[in-house]
C-alpha cells in the first residue's frame, strides 16, 4: 500500500510532512476534546451535592464514557434541574452537548457554570476551545482579558487565555501568561503543559520535555501530559517512547480523542490497520467533528481495503474543513487506486485528476502529484483501449449470434419439427457431432485490469501502492 502519512493531535504537536518535512506547526483549536469529569468545578457547590445528585452524576458520566450521549444528557438535565447550583453538572452537560454536535447549547451550559463559579477552570477552558473551533478566538480573548482585569487572581481564566494565545500563534504572550500562573501556583500542571507546548512550537524540544517531566512528577495520572510527551518524543525521533506515551494517555483517559487519534496514527504507519481502526473509531465517537481523526480513519480503512468506508470518512472531513488540502490528496489517491461502487473506471480516474487539482488549489505542494497525474492519464488510455477491444469483440460475435438465432428459429418451426425423420446424418453420429462442434466459438473474456493496477507500466501488472497525504492532526501546516 502507498504509505499513509498520519495526522497526530495535540495538546502539543509534532511535524508530519506531505513530502518534505516542515517546521512544527501551530496547534489545532480543538485539542484537547472536552471530557466529562466528576471533579470539574468542585468548590463550595460540590460540597452541597447530596447522595442523589452524586448518583445521577456518576450515571451520566458512565453513559458518556460508553458513548450514550442521549441518555447522559437526560441524566445531567435532571441533575441540574434538581440542583441548579452544581456548576460542574452544567460543565459536564456542556461537554455532552458538544459530543452531540450542539455547540450553542454547549456554550449556554458552560456560561451557566461560570455564572455559578466565575473562575471554574474547566468551564473556561472548554468555552475557549469552543470559540476557537468556531472561528471566534479574538472574541473570547477579549472577553477573558476583560474578566482578568476585574479578577487578576483568577487562574482559571488565565489558563484559558494561554490556550487561546497558543491557538493564535502568539507564543511569547502565551509563555508570559503561563509563567504568571506558575508564579502564583508553581505546581499548576495545566500551565506547565501549555508552557511545554510553547517551547515545542519554538523548536525547543528538550526544554519542552523537561517541563513535561516536571508536570508528570507532580501528577502522574494526567493523560494530557503523556499525550504531549508522545508528540515531543516523536520530534526527538524516539518513536517507541512516543508510542508508549500515547498508550499511557489512552489508558488513563479512555475517551481522550486526541491521544486515541495519535495512537491510531502510529498504528497506521506500522500498517496495523485493525488496531488503528479501533483507536480511531473511538476518537471520532468521542469527538464527531475531529477532522484529523476522520482523515486518519479514512487512511486506515483504505489500508484494510475498505474503500467505501474510506470515501465516507474523507467526504466528512471535506465537509468539516473544506480548505484542508490533504483531504483532496487522499480522495485523489483513493480514486486512483481503488474500485468504488457505482463508478466506472474512466470516471473514477478522471475524479482522481480533479481531486489532485483541488489539492493544489488548496495550497498542496506534494512533489509526487505530477507522477500521479501521469499515472491517471496512462490508466485512462489503457481503460479506453480495453473498452475499444471489448466493443470490437462484441461486433465480431454479433453476426454469429444472429446466425445462430436464425437457425434455432428454423429448427423450432412447426415445419421443421414435422420434417424430423431418421436421416443419413442421424445414422452417422460421429459426423453429426462434428458439425455441431463446428458451430461453437470459444467465449472471449476481455482483459479487465483491476483498479489497483491502473498505474502499472505493463497491462495487468500491479502498481505500487501510493502514500496518503496527511498532516499531524491537531496541527496546522
C-alpha positions in Angstrom: 0.0 0.0 0.0 1.2 3.5 -0.7 2.4 4.6 2.7 -0.1 6.7 4.7 1.2 9.8 6.4 -0.5 10.1 9.7 -2.2 13.0 11.4 -1.3 13.4 15.1 -3.0 15.7 17.5 -2.1 17.9 20.4 -2.3 19.4 23.1 1.4 19.8 21.7 2.3 18.9 18.1 4.8 17.1 16.0 5.6 17.7 12.4 4.3 15.4 9.7 5.1 16.1 6.1 3.3 15.8 2.9 6.6 15.3 1.1 9.4 17.3 2.7 9.4 17.9 6.5 8.2 21.3 7.6 8.6 23.3 10.8 6.5 22.4 13.7 3.1 24.0 13.1 0.6 25.6 15.4 -1.9 23.5 17.4 -5.4 22.8 16.4 -8.1 24.7 18.2 -10.0 21.6 19.2 -7.3 19.9 21.2 -8.0 18.6 23.7 -11.6 17.4 23.4 -13.7 18.2 26.4 -14.3 15.2 28.6 -17.0 14.9 31.4 -15.5 14.7 34.8 -17.0 14.4 38.3 -14.2 16.7 39.5 -15.0 19.6 37.2 -15.7 22.7 39.2 -15.8 21.4 42.7 -15.6 24.0 45.4 -18.4 25.1 47.6 -21.1 23.9 45.1 -19.6 20.4 45.1 -19.8 20.1 48.9 -23.5 20.7 48.6 -24.1 17.7 46.4 -26.3 15.2 48.1 -26.1 11.4 47.5 -28.9 11.5 44.9 -27.1 14.2 42.9 -23.8 12.3 43.1 -25.5 9.1 41.9 -27.1 11.0 39.0 -23.7 12.5 38.0 -22.0 9.1 38.2 -24.6 7.5 36.0 -24.3 10.3 33.5 -20.5 10.1 33.3 -20.7 6.3 32.8 -23.2 6.8 30.0 -21.0 9.4 28.4 -18.0 7.1 28.6 -20.0 4.4 26.8 -21.0 6.9 24.1 -24.7 7.0 25.0 -24.9 10.8 24.9 -28.6 11.0 24.7 -29.1 9.2 28.0 -26.2 11.1 29.5 -27.8 14.4 28.5 -31.1 13.3 30.1 -29.4 12.4 33.4 -27.5 15.6 33.5 -30.5 17.7 32.7 -32.3 16.0 35.6 -29.3 16.7 37.8 -29.1 20.5 37.1 -32.9 20.8 37.3 -32.8 19.3 40.8 -29.6 21.1 41.9 -29.0 24.1 39.6 -26.2 25.4 41.9 -23.9 22.5 40.9 -21.5 24.2 38.5 -19.7 21.1 37.4 -23.0 19.5 36.4 -23.6 22.3 34.0 -20.0 21.9 32.7 -20.5 18.2 32.0 -23.8 18.9 30.3 -22.0 21.3 28.0 -19.4 18.6 27.2 -22.2 16.2 26.3 -23.8 18.8 24.1 -20.5 19.2 22.3 -20.4 15.4 21.8 -23.8 15.6 20.3 -22.6 18.4 17.9 -24.8 21.1 19.6 -22.4 24.0 20.1 -24.9 26.6 21.0 -26.4 24.5 23.8 -22.9 23.7 25.0 -22.0 27.4 25.2 -25.1 28.2 27.2 -24.2 25.3 29.7 -20.6 26.5 30.1 -21.7 30.0 30.7 -24.3 28.8 33.3 -21.4 27.0 35.1 -19.4 30.3 35.1 -22.4 32.3 36.5 -22.3 29.9 39.5 -18.5 29.8 39.8 -16.8 32.6 37.8 -13.3 31.0 37.9 -14.1 27.4 37.1 -11.1 26.3 35.1 -12.8 23.6 33.1 -15.7 25.7 32.0 -13.4 28.5 30.9 -11.1 26.0 29.1 -14.0 24.3 27.2 -15.6 27.6 26.4 -12.4 29.0 25.0 -11.8 25.8 22.9 -15.4 26.0 21.6 -14.9 29.6 20.5 -11.6 28.8 18.8 -13.1 25.8 16.9 -15.9 28.1 15.7 -13.6 30.9 14.5 -14.1 33.3 17.3 -10.7 33.2 19.0 -10.3 37.0 19.1 -13.7 37.5 20.6 -13.1 35.1 23.5 -9.6 36.5 24.0 -11.1 40.0 24.5 -13.7 38.7 26.9 -11.2 36.8 29.0 -8.8 39.7 29.2 -11.6 41.9 30.4 -12.6 39.5 33.1 -9.0 39.1 34.2 -8.8 42.9 34.8 -11.7 42.5 37.1 -10.2 39.4 38.8 -6.4 39.4 38.4 -6.0 36.3 40.6 -8.4 34.2 38.6 -6.0 31.5 37.4 -8.7 29.5 35.6 -9.3 32.5 33.3 -5.6 32.9 32.7 -5.2 29.2 31.8 -8.0 29.6 29.1 -6.2 32.8 27.9 -3.0 30.9 27.4 -4.8 28.3 25.3 -6.3 31.0 23.0 -2.9 32.7 22.6 -1.3 29.4 21.6 -4.1 28.8 19.2 -3.5 32.2 17.5 0.3 31.6 17.4 1.0 34.3 19.9 3.7 32.2 21.5 5.7 34.8 23.5 2.5 36.2 25.0 1.3 32.7 25.8 4.6 31.9 27.6 4.4 35.1 29.6 0.8 34.2 30.8 1.8 30.6 31.6 4.7 31.9 33.7 2.4 34.3 35.6 0.2 31.3 36.5 3.3 29.3 37.7 4.5 32.2 39.7 1.2 32.2 41.6 1.0 28.4 41.7 4.2 26.6 41.0 2.5 23.2 40.9 -0.1 24.1 38.2 0.2 21.2 35.8 -2.0 22.7 33.1 0.2 25.8 33.0 3.3 23.5 32.7 1.6 21.7 29.8 0.9 24.9 28.0 4.4 26.3 28.6 5.8 23.0 27.2 3.6 23.5 24.1 5.1 26.9 23.5 8.6 25.5 23.8 7.7 22.8 21.4 6.5 25.2 18.8 9.6 27.2 19.2 11.6 24.1 18.4 12.9 23.8 22.0 12.1 20.1 22.3 14.5 19.2 25.1 13.2 22.2 27.2 9.6 21.2 26.4 10.3 17.6 27.5 11.9 18.8 30.8 8.8 20.9 31.6 6.5 17.9 30.9 8.6 15.6 33.0 8.2 18.1 35.9 4.5 18.0 35.3 4.4 14.2 35.3 6.3 14.2 38.7 3.6 16.4 40.2 0.7 14.4 38.7 1.5 11.0 37.2 -2.2 10.4 36.3 -2.7 13.4 33.9 -3.3 11.9 30.5 -2.6 15.2 28.6 1.0 15.2 29.9 1.6 11.8 28.4 0.0 12.8 25.1 2.2 15.8 24.8 5.3 13.8 25.8 4.5 11.4 23.0 4.5 14.3 20.5 7.7 15.7 21.8 9.3 12.3 21.7 8.3 12.0 18.1 10.0 15.3 17.4 13.1 13.9 19.1 12.8 10.8 16.8 12.1 8.5 19.8 9.1 6.7 18.2 8.9 3.7 20.6 8.8 6.0 23.6 6.1 8.1 21.8 4.0 5.0 21.2 4.2 4.1 24.9 3.3 7.7 25.9 0.1 7.6 23.7 -0.8 4.2 25.1 -0.5 5.5 28.6 -2.6 8.6 27.8 -5.4 6.4 26.4 -5.2 4.0 29.4 -5.6 7.0 31.8 -8.3 8.6 29.8 -10.1 6.1 27.5 -12.2 8.8 25.8 -9.2 11.1 25.2 -9.9 11.7 21.5 -6.5 13.3 20.7 -4.5 10.6 22.3 -6.5 7.9 20.6 -6.0 9.6 17.3 -2.3 9.8 17.9 -2.0 6.2 18.8 -4.1 5.3 15.8 -1.9 7.3 13.5 1.2 5.5 14.6 -0.5 2.1 14.2 -1.4 3.2 10.7 2.2 3.9 10.0 3.1 0.4 11.1 0.2 -1.0 8.9 -1.6 -2.5 11.9 -4.9 -1.3 10.4 -7.2 -3.3 12.6 -5.8 -1.8 15.8 -5.6 1.6 14.2 -9.3 1.5 13.3 -10.3 0.5 16.9 -8.5 3.6 18.3 -9.6 6.0 15.5 -13.2 4.9 15.7 -13.0 5.7 19.4 -11.6 9.1 18.6 -14.4 10.1 16.2 -17.0 8.7 18.5 -15.7 10.9 21.3 -15.3 13.9 19.1 -17.5 13.7 15.9 -16.1 17.0 14.5 -12.5 15.8 14.9 -11.5 16.2 11.2 -7.9 14.9 11.5 -9.0 11.8 13.3 -11.5 11.1 10.5 -8.7 11.7 8.0 -6.6 9.0 9.7 -9.6 6.7 10.0 -10.1 7.0 6.2 -6.5 6.1 5.7 -6.9 3.1 8.0 -10.0 1.9 6.1 -8.1 2.3 2.8 -5.3 0.2 4.3 -7.7 -2.5 5.2 -9.1 -2.5 1.6 -12.4 -0.9 2.5 -12.6 1.9 0.0 -16.3 2.8 0.5 -15.7 3.4 4.2 -12.6 5.4 3.5 -14.5 7.5 1.0 -17.2 8.2 3.6 -14.6 9.5 6.1 -12.8 11.7 3.6 -16.1 13.2 2.5 -16.9 14.1 6.1 -13.5 15.7 6.5 -14.2 17.8 3.4 -17.4 19.0 5.0 -15.8 19.8 8.3 -12.7 21.5 6.9 -13.3 22.4 3.2 -9.9 24.0 2.9 -7.8 21.2 4.3 -5.6 20.3 1.3 -4.7 16.8 2.5 -8.3 15.6 2.2 -8.2 16.1 -1.5 -4.9 14.3 -1.9 -6.3 11.3 -0.1 -9.5 11.4 -2.1 -7.4 11.5 -5.3 -5.3 8.5 -4.2 -8.4 6.6 -3.3 -9.9 7.1 -6.7 -6.6 6.4 -8.4 -6.0 3.1 -6.7 -9.4 1.6 -5.6 -12.5 0.3 -7.2 -15.5 2.2 -6.0 -19.2 1.2 -6.3 -21.3 2.8 -9.0 -18.3 4.5 -10.6 -16.9 3.4 -14.0 -13.1 3.2 -14.2 -12.7 6.2 -16.5 -15.0 8.3 -14.4 -13.1 7.2 -11.3 -9.7 8.1 -12.8 -11.0 11.5 -14.0 -12.3 12.2 -10.5 -8.7 11.4 -9.2 -7.3 14.0 -11.5 -9.9 16.5 -10.4 -9.1 15.9 -6.7 -5.4 16.3 -7.4 -6.1 19.7 -9.0 -8.2 20.7 -6.0 -5.4 19.7 -3.7 -3.1 22.1 -5.5 -5.7 24.8 -5.5 -5.9 24.5 -1.7 -2.2 25.0 -1.4 -0.9 21.4 -1.5 2.6 21.1 -2.8 3.4 17.3 -2.7 6.1 16.6 -5.3 4.5 13.2 -6.2 1.4 14.7 -7.7 3.0 15.2 -11.2 3.8 11.5 -11.4 0.3 10.5 -10.0 -1.3 12.7 -12.7 0.7 10.9 -15.4 -0.4 7.5 -13.9 -4.0 8.5 -14.0 -3.7 9.7 -17.6 -2.0 6.5 -18.6 -4.6 4.4 -16.8 -7.4 6.3 -18.6 -5.8 5.5 -22.0 -5.5 1.8 -21.0 -9.1 1.7 -20.0 -10.2 3.3 -23.2 -8.2 0.8 -25.2 -9.7 -2.1 -23.3 -13.2 -0.7 -23.9 -12.5 -0.5 -27.6 -11.2 -4.1 -27.7 -14.4 -5.2 -26.0 -16.5 -3.3 -28.5 -14.8 -4.9 -31.4 -15.1 -8.3 -29.9 -18.8 -7.7 -29.4 -19.2 -6.7 -33.0 -17.4 -9.9 -34.2 -19.7 -12.0 -32.0 -23.0 -10.3 -33.1 -23.3 -11.8 -36.7 -22.6 -15.3 -35.3 -25.2 -14.8 -32.6 -27.8 -13.6 -35.3 -27.0 -16.7 -37.5 -27.4 -19.0 -34.5 -30.7 -17.4 -33.6 -32.0 -17.8 -37.2 -31.0 -21.5 -37.3 -32.6 -22.0 -34.0 -35.9 -20.4 -35.1 -35.8 -22.5 -38.3 -35.3 -25.8 -36.4 -38.1 -24.9 -33.9 -40.7 -24.0 -36.5 -43.6 -26.4 -37.0 -42.5 -27.3 -40.5 -39.0 -28.2 -39.3 -40.3 -30.3 -36.4 -42.7 -32.1 -38.7 -39.8 -32.9 -41.0 -37.7 -34.6 -38.3 -37.3 -38.2 -39.6 -34.3 -40.5 -39.5 -31.8 -39.4 -42.0 -28.4 -40.2 -43.2 -26.9 -37.8 -40.8 -28.6 -39.5 -37.8 -27.2 -42.7 -39.0 -23.7 -41.3 -38.6 -23.5 -39.8 -35.1 -19.8 -39.1 -35.5 -20.4 -36.8 -38.4 -23.3 -35.2 -36.7 -21.2 -34.3 -33.6 -18.5 -32.8 -35.8 -21.0 -30.4 -37.5 -22.4 -29.4 -34.1 -18.9 -28.7 -32.8 -18.0 -26.6 -35.8 -20.7 -24.1 -34.7 -19.2 -23.4 -31.3 -17.0 -20.4 -30.6 -14.8 -20.0 -27.6 -16.0 -17.5 -25.0 -13.8 -14.4 -25.3 -13.2 -12.7 -22.0 -11.9 -9.2 -22.5 -9.0 -8.1 -20.3 -10.2 -6.4 -17.2 -7.3 -4.6 -15.4 -8.1 -4.2 -11.7 -8.4 -0.6 -10.5 -5.4 -1.1 -8.2 -3.3 -1.9 -11.3 -4.2 1.1 -13.3 -0.8 2.8 -12.7 1.2 -0.2 -13.9 3.5 0.1 -16.8 2.6 -3.3 -18.2 -1.1 -4.1 -18.6 -2.2 -6.3 -15.7 1.0 -5.8 -13.7 0.3 -4.5 -10.2 1.1 -0.9 -9.4 2.9 0.1 -6.2 0.6 1.4 -3.5 0.6 5.2 -3.1 1.1 7.1 0.1 -1.7 9.0 1.6 -1.2 12.7 2.3 -1.8 14.0 5.7 -0.6 16.2 8.5 -0.3 15.6 12.2 -3.8 16.0 13.4 -4.2 19.0 15.6 -1.6 20.8 13.7 -1.8 23.5 11.0 0.8 23.5 8.3 
